[in-house]
Each structure stands twice: as structure tokens, then as C-alpha cells.
Amino acid sequence: MTLTEQQKKRLRGLGHKLKPVILVGAGGLSDSLLEEFDRSLEHHELMKVRVNTGDRNERDAMLQALCRRSGAELVQRVGNIGLLFLRKKKDSKFANLR
């Protein structure tokens, strides 16, 4: 799924008020964190992920790994926070963007 620039702009606006749902610490992408990430994606179409590592390349790699694992798209990364989007089915009761 590829988002257009207009779609990304709209999602950035919607995501501005969101708080990070997942916090990735020094332990990295552990099994328990990945399970929690999968559960969170079931309930959120648009969510923020905070990656607390000192290296920019490592942050990018972790966010890309989460996107590959889930099929989500990275809308934006600012500092330690990435905004991820995964479109839900239209009839999903958990879709938070209507």
C-alpha cells in the first residue's frame, strides 16, 4: 500500500494529537513487544510508536522492521516518534478513522 502525499498530509494532521501507543526501549524489538504491537494494530489504524535509542539509523531500522512485519506504512518520523498507518477493513469495529 502506497500513500499519496495528500493522504500522508491528512494522516499527519490526524496523528498530531495522538500519544505513542508502543514504546520501544533499550531492549529493542523483543517477542513481548512484538506481540503487544500486533494487538495494538488490531485496535488502531493510525498510531504512534516511540523508539528510544540514541542512533538515528537504528531507530529507522526498528520502524522499518515493524512496518514490514505488519504491512503498515510509515507516514512520518520526527525524532524518536514514528507515525504508522494500517488500513482496516471498512466493516471493522476497531477502525479509528472514519
URWO-V731507 format. One record per residue. N is the residue number from 1. OMEGA is omega in degrees with one decimal (NA if undefined). NEAR is the number of other C-alpha atoms within 12 Angstrom. D_FIRST is the distance of its C-alpha to the first C-alpha in Angstrom with 1 decimal. Layout:
# URWO-V731507
((N | OMEGA | NEAR | D_FIRST) (N | OMEGA | NEAR | D_FIRST))
This chain:
# URWO-V731507
((1 | 177.3 | 15 | 0.0) (2 | 179.8 | 15 | 3.8) (3 | 175.0 | 20 | 6.6) (4 | 179.0 | 12 | 9.9) (5 | 178.0 | 12 | 13.0) (6 | 177.6 | 12 | 14.5) (7 | 178.6 | 18 | 11.9) (8 | 179.6 | 22 | 12.2) (9 | 178.5 | 16 | 15.9) (10 | -179.6 | 18 | 16.2) (11 | 176.6 | 31 | 14.5) (12 | 177.6 | 26 | 16.9) (13 | 178.6 | 16 | 19.7) (14 | -177.1 | 24 | 19.0) (15 | -176.2 | 30 | 18.6) (16 | -175.9 | 21 | 21.8) (17 | -176.5 | 13 | 24.1) (18 | 172.3 | 23 | 22.4) (19 | 177.3 | 17 | 24.2) (20 | -179.9 | 24 | 22.7) (21 | -178.7 | 27 | 22.2) (22 | 176.8 | 33 | 22.2) (23 | 178.6 | 30 | 24.7) (24 | -177.7 | 31 | 24.5) (25 | -177.5 | 19 | 28.1) (26 | 179.5 | 17 | 30.1) (27 | 178.1 | 15 | 29.6) (28 | -176.0 | 24 | 26.0) (29 | 179.5 | 28 | 23.5) (30 | 179.5 | 16 | 26.1) (31 | -179.0 | 12 | 25.7) (32 | 177.5 | 15 | 26.7) (33 | 179.6 | 23 | 24.2) (34 | 176.0 | 25 | 21.3) (35 | 178.6 | 17 | 22.7) (36 | 177.5 | 20 | 22.9) (37 | 178.6 | 32 | 19.3) (38 | 178.1 | 24 | 18.2) (39 | -179.8 | 17 | 20.7) (40 | 179.5 | 27 | 19.5) (41 | 176.5 | 32 | 15.9) (42 | -174.6 | 24 | 17.5) (43 | -175.9 | 23 | 19.1) (44 | 171.4 | 32 | 16.9) (45 | -177.2 | 36 | 13.5) (46 | -179.5 | 39 | 14.3) (47 | 177.9 | 41 | 16.6) (48 | 176.4 | 39 | 18.5) (49 | 177.0 | 42 | 19.5) (50 | 179.4 | 30 | 22.7) (51 | -176.5 | 35 | 23.3) (52 | 172.5 | 25 | 27.1) (53 | -175.4 | 23 | 27.8) (54 | -172.6 | 15 | 29.8) (55 | -179.5 | 14 | 27.8) (56 | -179.2 | 18 | 24.9) (57 | 178.5 | 15 | 23.5) (58 | 176.2 | 20 | 23.8) (59 | 179.6 | 29 | 21.9) (60 | -179.1 | 27 | 19.0) (61 | 179.7 | 20 | 19.2) (62 | 178.7 | 34 | 19.3) (63 | 178.1 | 42 | 16.3) (64 | 177.7 | 26 | 14.3) (65 | 177.3 | 21 | 15.9) (66 | 179.1 | 36 | 14.9) (67 | 179.3 | 27 | 11.2) (68 | -177.2 | 16 | 11.5) (69 | -171.6 | 18 | 13.7) (70 | -173.3 | 25 | 11.8) (71 | 178.9 | 21 | 8.1) (72 | 178.5 | 31 | 8.1) (73 | 175.6 | 32 | 7.3) (74 | -178.9 | 35 | 10.7) (75 | -175.5 | 36 | 11.6) (76 | 170.0 | 31 | 15.2) (77 | 176.0 | 28 | 17.9) (78 | -179.1 | 20 | 21.5) (79 | -177.9 | 19 | 24.2) (80 | -172.9 | 27 | 23.8) (81 | 175.4 | 31 | 21.2) (82 | 177.5 | 39 | 17.4) (83 | -176.3 | 41 | 15.3) (84 | 179.4 | 41 | 12.4) (85 | 173.8 | 39 | 10.0) (86 | -176.9 | 34 | 8.9) (87 | 177.0 | 29 | 9.0) (88 | 173.5 | 21 | 12.1) (89 | -176.5 | 16 | 13.7) (90 | -177.3 | 12 | 15.8) (91 | -179.5 | 11 | 18.9) (92 | 179.2 | 15 | 18.3) (93 | -179.0 | 14 | 21.3) (94 | -179.0 | 20 | 19.6) (95 | -176.3 | 21 | 17.0) (96 | 177.4 | 25 | 18.3) (97 | 179.7 | 22 | 16.7) (98 | NA | 16 | 18.4))
